Amino acid sequence: MDIYQRLGIVPDLNCDDVIVLTQEQRDKGRLKTVSEAGAEVRVFLERGKPLLVGEVLKTECGKYLQVQGAVEQVTRAECEDWHTFSRACYHLGNRHVKLQVGDRWLHMTPDHVLEDMLKMLGLTVTHEDAVFVPESGAYSHGHHHH
Protein backbone atom coordinates (compact mmCIF):
# COMPACT_ATOMS: atom_id res chain seq x y z
CA MET A 1 0.00 0.00 0.00
CA ASP A 2 1.36 3.39 -0.98
CA ILE A 3 0.45 6.52 0.97
CA TYR A 4 0.67 10.04 -0.43
CA GLN A 5 -2.12 11.70 1.56
CA ARG A 6 -2.46 12.66 5.23
CA LEU A 7 -5.85 13.60 6.63
CA GLY A 8 -4.86 14.75 10.12
CA ILE A 9 -6.73 13.69 13.24
CA VAL A 10 -10.17 12.45 12.15
CA PRO A 11 -12.39 11.55 15.12
CA ASP A 12 -14.88 8.69 14.71
CA LEU A 13 -13.38 7.39 11.45
CA ASN A 14 -13.17 3.60 11.36
CA CYS A 15 -9.72 2.91 9.96
CA ASP A 16 -8.92 -0.19 7.95
CA ASP A 17 -5.54 -0.75 9.57
CA VAL A 18 -2.89 0.72 11.89
CA ILE A 19 0.80 1.47 11.58
CA VAL A 20 2.82 1.73 14.79
CA LEU A 21 5.80 4.06 14.49
CA THR A 22 8.59 5.28 16.76
CA GLN A 23 9.20 9.00 17.16
CA GLU A 24 12.09 8.78 14.70
CA GLN A 25 9.91 7.02 12.10
CA ARG A 26 7.13 9.61 12.54
CA ASP A 27 9.71 12.31 11.70
CA LYS A 28 10.44 10.86 8.26
CA GLY A 29 8.60 11.81 5.09
CA ARG A 30 9.57 8.57 3.39
CA LEU A 31 9.50 5.17 5.05
CA LYS A 32 8.63 1.55 4.55
CA THR A 33 6.92 -0.43 7.31
CA VAL A 34 4.42 -3.21 7.96
CA SER A 35 0.91 -2.56 9.27
CA GLU A 36 -0.64 -4.33 12.24
CA ALA A 37 -2.54 -6.55 9.75
CA GLY A 38 0.75 -7.50 8.06
CA ALA A 39 0.48 -5.37 4.91
CA GLU A 40 3.57 -3.71 3.48
CA VAL A 41 3.16 0.07 3.67
CA ARG A 42 5.22 2.68 1.84
CA VAL A 43 4.82 6.29 2.96
CA PHE A 44 5.67 9.18 0.60
CA LEU A 45 4.84 12.49 2.31
CA GLU A 46 6.30 15.99 2.47
CA ARG A 47 9.39 16.18 4.62
CA GLY A 48 9.68 18.38 7.66
CA LYS A 49 6.18 17.79 9.04
CA PRO A 50 6.20 14.86 11.49
CA LEU A 51 3.28 12.44 11.60
CA LEU A 52 1.09 12.84 14.66
CA VAL A 53 0.02 10.03 16.95
CA GLY A 54 -3.63 9.42 16.02
CA GLU A 55 -3.31 10.91 12.53
CA VAL A 56 -5.08 9.19 9.64
CA LEU A 57 -3.40 8.43 6.32
CA LYS A 58 -5.17 7.49 3.09
CA THR A 59 -3.68 4.88 0.78
CA GLU A 60 -3.78 5.08 -3.00
CA CYS A 61 -6.31 2.25 -2.97
CA GLY A 62 -8.65 4.24 -0.68
CA LYS A 63 -7.95 2.55 2.65
CA TYR A 64 -7.50 4.49 5.87
CA LEU A 65 -4.59 3.81 8.23
CA GLN A 66 -4.17 5.33 11.66
CA VAL A 67 -0.73 6.23 13.02
CA GLN A 68 -0.05 4.98 16.54
CA GLY A 69 3.04 5.66 18.61
CA ALA A 70 5.37 2.78 19.37
CA VAL A 71 6.43 2.23 22.95
CA GLU A 72 10.17 2.90 23.13
CA GLN A 73 12.77 3.53 25.81
CA VAL A 74 12.92 7.15 26.95
CA THR A 75 14.81 9.03 29.60
CA ARG A 76 12.54 10.60 32.21
CA ALA A 77 13.91 13.51 34.21
CA GLU A 78 11.94 15.20 36.94
CA CYS A 79 12.19 17.45 39.98
CA GLU A 80 9.91 19.32 42.37
CA ASP A 81 11.41 22.77 41.81
CA TRP A 82 10.17 24.83 38.85
CA HIS A 83 13.37 26.90 38.68
CA THR A 84 15.57 23.81 38.45
CA PHE A 85 13.22 22.25 35.90
CA SER A 86 13.20 25.44 33.80
CA ARG A 87 17.01 25.57 33.81
CA ALA A 88 17.16 21.95 32.64
CA CYS A 89 14.71 22.63 29.78
CA TYR A 90 16.73 25.71 28.80
CA HIS A 91 20.01 23.77 28.64
CA LEU A 92 18.43 20.92 26.66
CA GLY A 93 16.70 23.35 24.29
CA ASN A 94 20.00 25.15 23.78
CA ARG A 95 21.31 21.80 22.48
CA HIS A 96 18.22 21.34 20.25
CA VAL A 97 17.17 18.19 22.11
CA LYS A 98 13.67 16.95 21.33
CA LEU A 99 11.60 17.00 24.51
CA GLN A 100 8.21 15.90 25.67
CA VAL A 101 7.39 18.23 28.56
CA GLY A 102 4.97 17.56 31.39
CA ASP A 103 4.36 19.01 34.87
CA ARG A 104 7.99 19.20 36.14
CA TRP A 105 8.94 16.10 34.13
CA LEU A 106 10.35 15.59 30.67
CA HIS A 107 11.03 12.72 28.30
CA MET A 108 13.88 12.62 25.82
CA THR A 109 15.83 10.07 23.83
CA PRO A 110 18.37 8.37 26.12
CA ASP A 111 21.79 10.04 26.09
CA HIS A 112 24.22 9.43 28.96
CA VAL A 113 26.02 12.78 28.57
CA LEU A 114 22.77 14.75 28.77
CA GLU A 115 21.52 12.53 31.60
CA ASP A 116 24.68 13.34 33.60
CA MET A 117 24.09 17.06 33.00
CA LEU A 118 20.49 16.75 34.24
CA LYS A 119 21.67 14.96 37.38
CA MET A 120 24.23 17.72 38.01
CA LEU A 121 21.42 20.28 37.70
CA GLY A 122 19.47 18.39 40.40
CA LEU A 123 16.94 16.34 38.46
CA THR A 124 16.13 12.68 39.11
CA VAL A 125 16.82 10.65 35.97
CA THR A 126 15.27 7.27 35.21
CA HIS A 127 14.45 5.20 32.13
CA GLU A 128 11.02 3.92 31.14
CA ASP A 129 9.14 2.55 28.18
CA ALA A 130 6.61 5.03 26.77
CA VAL A 131 5.27 6.52 23.56
CA PHE A 132 7.59 9.50 22.92
CA VAL A 133 5.71 12.57 21.63
CA PRO A 134 8.09 15.54 21.71
CA GLU A 135 7.00 19.15 21.41
CA SER A 136 6.48 20.15 17.79
CA GLY A 137 8.59 23.31 18.08
CA ALA A 138 7.79 27.00 18.38
CA TYR A 139 7.92 27.63 14.63
CA SER A 140 5.88 24.67 13.44
CA HIS A 141 2.25 25.16 12.46
CA GLY A 142 0.06 23.59 15.07
CA HIS A 143 0.67 22.26 18.53
CA HIS A 144 -0.78 19.00 19.76
CA HIS A 145 -0.81 17.08 23.05
CA HIS A 146 -1.84 13.44 23.25
C-alpha beads as a LAMMPS data file, in Angstrom:
LAMMPS data file: protein, C-alpha beads

146 atoms
145 bonds

1 atom types
1 bond types

-500.0 500.0 xlo xhi
-500.0 500.0 ylo yhi
-500.0 500.0 zlo zhi

Masses

1 110.0

Atoms # bond

1 1 1 0.000 0.000 0.000
2 1 1 1.363 3.394 -0.978
3 1 1 0.454 6.515 0.971
4 1 1 0.670 10.043 -0.429
5 1 1 -2.118 11.702 1.565
6 1 1 -2.458 12.664 5.227
7 1 1 -5.855 13.597 6.626
8 1 1 -4.861 14.753 10.123
9 1 1 -6.735 13.689 13.242
10 1 1 -10.171 12.447 12.150
11 1 1 -12.395 11.555 15.124
12 1 1 -14.875 8.693 14.711
13 1 1 -13.379 7.385 11.452
14 1 1 -13.173 3.600 11.363
15 1 1 -9.724 2.914 9.958
16 1 1 -8.920 -0.188 7.950
17 1 1 -5.537 -0.752 9.575
18 1 1 -2.891 0.721 11.886
19 1 1 0.804 1.472 11.585
20 1 1 2.819 1.727 14.794
21 1 1 5.797 4.064 14.486
22 1 1 8.589 5.284 16.757
23 1 1 9.195 9.002 17.155
24 1 1 12.094 8.779 14.695
25 1 1 9.909 7.024 12.104
26 1 1 7.132 9.614 12.539
27 1 1 9.707 12.310 11.703
28 1 1 10.442 10.859 8.260
29 1 1 8.599 11.810 5.093
30 1 1 9.566 8.572 3.389
31 1 1 9.504 5.175 5.047
32 1 1 8.629 1.547 4.551
33 1 1 6.918 -0.430 7.306
34 1 1 4.423 -3.211 7.957
35 1 1 0.907 -2.557 9.265
36 1 1 -0.645 -4.326 12.243
37 1 1 -2.541 -6.551 9.753
38 1 1 0.746 -7.505 8.061
39 1 1 0.475 -5.369 4.908
40 1 1 3.572 -3.713 3.475
41 1 1 3.160 0.072 3.671
42 1 1 5.219 2.682 1.835
43 1 1 4.816 6.291 2.962
44 1 1 5.667 9.176 0.602
45 1 1 4.845 12.486 2.311
46 1 1 6.302 15.988 2.466
47 1 1 9.392 16.180 4.616
48 1 1 9.678 18.380 7.658
49 1 1 6.178 17.795 9.036
50 1 1 6.195 14.858 11.491
51 1 1 3.282 12.435 11.597
52 1 1 1.088 12.842 14.661
53 1 1 0.020 10.027 16.954
54 1 1 -3.629 9.420 16.019
55 1 1 -3.312 10.909 12.528
56 1 1 -5.084 9.192 9.636
57 1 1 -3.396 8.430 6.319
58 1 1 -5.172 7.494 3.090
59 1 1 -3.681 4.879 0.779
60 1 1 -3.783 5.079 -3.002
61 1 1 -6.309 2.250 -2.966
62 1 1 -8.655 4.236 -0.685
63 1 1 -7.953 2.549 2.648
64 1 1 -7.496 4.493 5.872
65 1 1 -4.590 3.806 8.226
66 1 1 -4.167 5.331 11.663
67 1 1 -0.729 6.229 13.017
68 1 1 -0.048 4.984 16.538
69 1 1 3.036 5.665 18.609
70 1 1 5.374 2.780 19.369
71 1 1 6.433 2.225 22.949
72 1 1 10.169 2.900 23.135
73 1 1 12.766 3.529 25.813
74 1 1 12.921 7.151 26.953
75 1 1 14.812 9.027 29.598
76 1 1 12.535 10.598 32.211
77 1 1 13.910 13.509 34.207
78 1 1 11.936 15.201 36.945
79 1 1 12.185 17.451 39.978
80 1 1 9.905 19.319 42.370
81 1 1 11.410 22.768 41.810
82 1 1 10.171 24.829 38.851
83 1 1 13.371 26.903 38.683
84 1 1 15.568 23.808 38.447
85 1 1 13.223 22.251 35.900
86 1 1 13.201 25.444 33.800
87 1 1 17.007 25.572 33.806
88 1 1 17.158 21.951 32.639
89 1 1 14.714 22.630 29.784
90 1 1 16.728 25.710 28.799
91 1 1 20.008 23.773 28.635
92 1 1 18.432 20.918 26.658
93 1 1 16.701 23.353 24.292
94 1 1 19.996 25.153 23.780
95 1 1 21.312 21.801 22.476
96 1 1 18.225 21.338 20.247
97 1 1 17.171 18.190 22.110
98 1 1 13.666 16.953 21.325
99 1 1 11.601 17.002 24.513
100 1 1 8.209 15.904 25.675
101 1 1 7.395 18.234 28.564
102 1 1 4.975 17.560 31.395
103 1 1 4.361 19.013 34.869
104 1 1 7.987 19.197 36.137
105 1 1 8.939 16.097 34.130
106 1 1 10.350 15.593 30.672
107 1 1 11.029 12.723 28.304
108 1 1 13.884 12.619 25.824
109 1 1 15.832 10.073 23.832
110 1 1 18.366 8.367 26.122
111 1 1 21.792 10.037 26.095
112 1 1 24.216 9.427 28.964
113 1 1 26.018 12.781 28.567
114 1 1 22.774 14.753 28.774
115 1 1 21.522 12.529 31.598
116 1 1 24.683 13.342 33.602
117 1 1 24.092 17.058 32.997
118 1 1 20.491 16.748 34.237
119 1 1 21.669 14.956 37.383
120 1 1 24.231 17.722 38.010
121 1 1 21.415 20.277 37.699
122 1 1 19.469 18.395 40.404
123 1 1 16.937 16.340 38.458
124 1 1 16.134 12.682 39.115
125 1 1 16.817 10.652 35.967
126 1 1 15.267 7.269 35.215
127 1 1 14.451 5.197 32.130
128 1 1 11.024 3.921 31.138
129 1 1 9.137 2.549 28.178
130 1 1 6.613 5.029 26.772
131 1 1 5.269 6.520 23.557
132 1 1 7.585 9.503 22.915
133 1 1 5.706 12.565 21.633
134 1 1 8.092 15.542 21.712
135 1 1 7.003 19.149 21.411
136 1 1 6.483 20.146 17.795
137 1 1 8.594 23.309 18.075
138 1 1 7.790 26.996 18.376
139 1 1 7.918 27.631 14.634
140 1 1 5.879 24.665 13.442
141 1 1 2.255 25.158 12.461
142 1 1 0.055 23.593 15.072
143 1 1 0.673 22.257 18.526
144 1 1 -0.783 18.998 19.761
145 1 1 -0.806 17.084 23.052
146 1 1 -1.842 13.443 23.253

Bonds

1 1 1 2
2 1 2 3
3 1 3 4
4 1 4 5
5 1 5 6
6 1 6 7
7 1 7 8
8 1 8 9
9 1 9 10
10 1 10 11
11 1 11 12
12 1 12 13
13 1 13 14
14 1 14 15
15 1 15 16
16 1 16 17
17 1 17 18
18 1 18 19
19 1 19 20
20 1 20 21
21 1 21 22
22 1 22 23
23 1 23 24
24 1 24 25
25 1 25 26
26 1 26 27
27 1 27 28
28 1 28 29
29 1 29 30
30 1 30 31
31 1 31 32
32 1 32 33
33 1 33 34
34 1 34 35
35 1 35 36
36 1 36 37
37 1 37 38
38 1 38 39
39 1 39 40
40 1 40 41
41 1 41 42
42 1 42 43
43 1 43 44
44 1 44 45
45 1 45 46
46 1 46 47
47 1 47 48
48 1 48 49
49 1 49 50
50 1 50 51
51 1 51 52
52 1 52 53
53 1 53 54
54 1 54 55
55 1 55 56
56 1 56 57
57 1 57 58
58 1 58 59
59 1 59 60
60 1 60 61
61 1 61 62
62 1 62 63
63 1 63 64
64 1 64 65
65 1 65 66
66 1 66 67
67 1 67 68
68 1 68 69
69 1 69 70
70 1 70 71
71 1 71 72
72 1 72 73
73 1 73 74
74 1 74 75
75 1 75 76
76 1 76 77
77 1 77 78
78 1 78 79
79 1 79 80
80 1 80 81
81 1 81 82
82 1 82 83
83 1 83 84
84 1 84 85
85 1 85 86
86 1 86 87
87 1 87 88
88 1 88 89
89 1 89 90
90 1 90 91
91 1 91 92
92 1 92 93
93 1 93 94
94 1 94 95
95 1 95 96
96 1 96 97
97 1 97 98
98 1 98 99
99 1 99 100
100 1 100 101
101 1 101 102
102 1 102 103
103 1 103 104
104 1 104 105
105 1 105 106
106 1 106 107
107 1 107 108
108 1 108 109
109 1 109 110
110 1 110 111
111 1 111 112
112 1 112 113
113 1 113 114
114 1 114 115
115 1 115 116
116 1 116 117
117 1 117 118
118 1 118 119
119 1 119 120
120 1 120 121
121 1 121 122
122 1 122 123
123 1 123 124
124 1 124 125
125 1 125 126
126 1 126 127
127 1 127 128
128 1 128 129
129 1 129 130
130 1 130 131
131 1 131 132
132 1 132 133
133 1 133 134
134 1 134 135
135 1 135 136
136 1 136 137
137 1 137 138
138 1 138 139
139 1 139 140
140 1 140 141
141 1 141 142
142 1 142 143
143 1 143 144
144 1 144 145
145 1 145 146
